[in-house]
Amino acid sequence: MIEGDFPARTVLLTHDSSILLRLRVPADTRWSSGERIV
């Protein structure tokens, strides 16, 4: 799931999937709409 698009410590601080995806792909409409990948 982690492609290394951002610092590893950021991943640890944002362990929540929704936050992770928002930081990783803010331009994606599905994830920026607030949907969480379970």
N, C-alpha and C positions, 0 to 999 in steps of 0.2 A: 504494500500500500504506500509505503514511504519511498518516494523516488529521489529524495535528497535535494529537493528544490529549495530547501531552507535549512538553516543550522540545526544540528541534532538536538541542541538544548531547547530549541523552540518546540520540537516535537515532544520533549519530556514535559515542558511547561504546559503544553496544550494537548494533553492526552485525549481529550474529548474529540470524537470523530468529527462532529459538526465544525468545531473550531479549526481542527486540522485541515479539513477540506476547504474551509473559507480562506485560510491563509495560503493554501497551496494553489487553489484555482478560483480566485475572486472574480474572474471573468466568466465563469461558467454559470449560466442562468439557472440550472437545476439546483446548484449548491448555494448560490448567492440568494436564492429565494427563501432559504432557511430549511430546506429538506435535509434530513439526516440519513446517512447511509448506515444501515444496521448490518 
